[in-house]
Amino acid sequence: MKKLFLMLFAMNVMSELHAQNQTILLYTDATPGLKGQVIPEDSKTTDGITRVKDVTQPALIVYPAKKKTTDATVIICPGGGYGILAIDHEGYDIAKWFNDRGMTAFVLKYRLPQEELFDNDEIRPLQDAQQAIRIVRKNAAKYGVSPDKIGIMGFSAGGHLASTASTHFNTQVGEITDPSVSVRPDFSLLIYPVISFGDRYGHLGSRDNLIGKNPPVDKIELYSNDKQVSKDTPPTFLISSTDDFVQPENSIAYFLACKKNKVPVEMHIYEKGGHGYALKKKGRGPVETWAARMEDWLKDRKLLK
C-alpha cells in the first residue's frame, strides 16, 4: 500500500511538472530565417539570474492555472537588452504569479537579433511575438482562454518587444502570415520598458542589438514605439522608476501617446527601484508593490477576479 501511494504521488508530481512546463514550438517546420542548423541554447546562471541566448527553436512555455478563475491570459516576454533572455525572474516566476491568481500564462522564448544565426535578424523577435499571439488565439479553446483577452507583457527590452507587438500589429512580419488571425494583443503590461530608440532617452544598448549601430533615422523612428501609438493600441499598464538607467521618459512618452490617442492607460513611476527587479525582493522600498498595482488594474478591467 505504501509503495502504491508513493508511486501515485510520484506520478502526480511528474504530471504537474509536465503541465507546468509544456513547450510549444512556434514553428513545427524549419525556423524562418535560420542560416544554418538548430544549435543548443546557451544558458548560464550567474548572480541568481539565468541568461539564455542562441535561441534557434523559439517556443511558448505554457503555465496553466491549477484553479483557473479567468479566461484572460498573458504572453510574457523576458528582457535582456535583445542580447539575452532573463528567462527565470522575468519569465517563469512571473507566469507563476499569474497562476497563483487563477490565470493561465505563457512565457515566450523568442529569438534574439543575432546576425550570425538569422537572415533579416531584426524582425525575428517581433515575428516570434506575432506567431505566439496567433498560436494562442487559434488554440484559445484548447487552453481555456478567450481569444479576445490575450495580453502581452514585457520587461525592459522585452517591454520594447511587447510595445512593438502592441503598435505594429497591422503588418505581419516575416515569411509566415495569416490575415485571418489578428496579431493585435488585447492589453499590454510594460514593466520598466524600453520604448524609444531616439538619442535623448532611448536605451542605446537595446537599439544597437536590434537595428545596429548608427541606424538610419527612419528606422529609429519606426522602432520608437511612442511614435507608433494609434487609437487601436491596446489598453496599457506601465511601471518605471526615476533611478532606472532605462529612463522613465520611455514610459512617460508612451503614456502621453496613449492619452493623446484616447487609449486607456495607467502609469506608476517610483522614486527608487533601479532596473531588473521583477518580483525579486531586495529591500527596494515601495517599488516592490508594483505587482499589486498591476493586479488592481487587471481586476478593474475584469481580466482578473
N, C-alpha and C positions, 0 to 999 in steps of 0.2 A: 504493500500500500504506500509506504514511504517512497519507494523507488518510482511508483506511478505518479505520485504527487510532484516529485522533483522533475520528472520528465515533462509533465504537463506545464509546470512552472517555467521550465527552460524553453519549451515550445512557445509559450505565451510571450516571454521576454523577447525571443527571436522574432516573433511575429510583429511585436510593437516596434522593434528596432528596424525591421524591414519597412514597415509602414511609414516610419519617420524618415526614412532615407530612400524612398522610391525615387529613382532617377529617370527622367525622360530626356532622351537625346533630342535636341532641336531639329536635327537633320538625320533622317534614317538612312539616306544615301550619303554620298561624299559631302564633306563640309564645303560650302561655297567658298571659292577664292583660295583654298588651301594650295600652296605651291608644291609641297612635297607630300610625304606620308604623315599620318597621325603619329604624334610623338607623346611620350609620357609627360604628364604635367609636372611642373617644378613647384613643389610645395614645401615651405620651410616655416617652422615656428620659432620665433625669437622674441624676447621681451613679452611673452604671453600672447603674441599676435601671429596668426597663421597667414602667410602671404603666398598666394597662388599665382603662377604665370604659365606661359606656354600652353594655353587652353586651345587645343585643336578640335576637341569634341564638345562644343558648348551644350549646356544642359539646364534643365529645370529640376531642382530637388524639391519634392513635394513634402510638405509638413501638414498632414490632415489633422484637424482638431478632433480630439477624443470626444469632447462633448460640444458639438457644434451648436452655436446659438445664433448664427447669422449666415446668410447666403452671400455676403460680400467676401472678397478675397483680395490679396495684395501680392504683387510680384516685387521682390526685394533685390535691389542692385547694390552690392557692396562697393565701397570706394577703394581708392588706392592710386589716385593720380593718373589713371589709364596706364600705369606701369605694373601694378599687381592688383590682386583682389584680396581685400582684408575679409576673408570669407567667413570666419567664425563670429567675431563680435559685431560685424556689420552685415551679417547674413544669417547664419544658423541660429544665433542667440536671439535675433530679432523675430525670426519665424516662431520660435518657442514662446516668445512674449505674446504674439497674436494667438497661438494655440491656447494659451492659458486663459484667454478671453473669448474663446469659442469660435475663432476664425481660422479657417484653413489658409495656409500661406505657401508661397513658392519662392525659393531662392534661385536667382538667375546667375549661373556661372557663365558669364559672357566672355567672348574673345576680346583680347586687348589689341590695340592697333600696332601689331608687330610686323614691320615691313618684311622681315626675313621669313615670315611664315605665310603671309597672305598678300594676294594682289588687292589693290584698292583698299588698303588696310583701314583707312579712316572710317569707312562705312560699316565695318564689321560689328562694332558694339551696338549700333542702332539697328542693324539688321537682326541681331540676336534678340534685342528687346522687342522688336515688332513681331518676330516669329514666336516669341514667348507669349505675347498677347493673343496672337492668332490661335495657338495651341490651346490655351486656357479657354478662350471664348468658344472655339469649336467643340471642346470637350467639357463644357460647363456642367452639363447634366451628370457626366461621369464623376466629376469631383464634388458634386452637390453645391455648386455655386451659381450665382445669377450672371448671365452673360453681360448684363448692363451694370454690374457692380464690381468691376475688375479695376483695382487701383495699381499704381506703380509707386515704389518708394526707392529713394536713393540717398546715399551718404557721400558727401564730398564729390569726387569725380563721378561716383555712382549717381549723385544728385544731378550732375550735369547730364548724364545719360537719361535719367528719368525725366528731366525737364525737356530734353531733346525729343523724347518719345511723346511728351505732352504738347509739343508745339510743331513738330514736323510730321504729324500723322497723315496729312493729306498726300504725302508722297511715300509710297512703299519702296524702300531701297533694296538694291541687290538683285540677284538672279531669281529669287523666289517671291512671287507676289500673288495675292488673291483679293481682287477687288470686291468679292462678295463678303469678305470679313473685315470689319473695321479694326484698325490697329490703334485707335484712339483710346487711351486709358479713361476711366470714368472718374478718377480722382488721383491727386498727386500728393505725396508726402516727401518733402525735400528737407533733409537734415544736414545742417552746415554745408549747403550745396555750392559747388562751383556753378555759376550761371553765365558770367561774362567771360569772353576771351579778349576783351579790349585791354589796352595798355594801362588804363587808370587803376582798375582794381580787379582785373582778371587774374586767375591763377595760371601763371605762365608755364609752370611745370606740366599741368594737365593739357594746356594748349599745345605745347611743344610735342608732347607724346601723341596727341590725336592728329594734329594737322601740320606738324613740323615747325621748325624754326623759320622765322621771317615769312610767315604765310601772307598771301595777298589780302588786301583789305576786304574784298567781298567775302572771302572765306571766314575771316574773323567775324564779320557781321552775321553771316549765316549761322555760326555756332554760338553767337552771343544770344542766348535764348530769351532774355528780357526783350529783345528786339523782335522776337518771333511770336510773342503772345498775341492771340486774337480772341474774339468773343467766344470761340469754340474751345479754347483752352479749358481743361477740366478744373473743377474746384481744387484749391491748393492750400496746403498747410506747410508753413516754413519755420525752421529753427536756426538761429545763429547766435554767436556771442561776439562782443566787441573786441575781445583779445585774440580772436582767431586769425591765423595767417591767411586763411581764405576769408577775405574781408566781408563783413556783414553787408556791405554795399551790394554784394551779389544778391542776397535775399531781398534787400530793400528795392533794388531795381525791378526784380520780378514781381514783388508785391505791388509796386506802383503801376506796372504794366497791366497786371490783373485788374487792379482798381479802375484804371482808365478804360479797360475793355469790359467792365462790369462782370468780371469773373469772380465768384465767391472766393475769398482768400482770408487767411488768418496768419499772423506772423508773431513770433516771440523772439525777442533779442535779449539775451542775458549779458550782464556786465562781464562775468567771468565764465570760463569754461574751456577756452583753448579749442583744440581740434581733435577729432577722432575718438571722442569719449563713448559714443553709442550708449549702451546700458551699463558700462563699467562704472563702479562706484569708487572714486578716488578722492573723496573729500573736496569736490569741486564746487560745493555750495548749491544754490538754487537751480542751477542748470540740470542737476540730477533729477529734477521733477518734470523735465520736458516731455517724457513719455505720458505722464498723467495729463498734461495739457493736450497732447495728441489724442488720447483716449476720450477726453471730453469732446473734442471736435468731431471725432468719429461717431460718438453717441448722438451728438446734436444733429448729425446728418443721417441718422438712422442706419449707420453702417456697422455699429456695434451695439450690443444691448448692455 
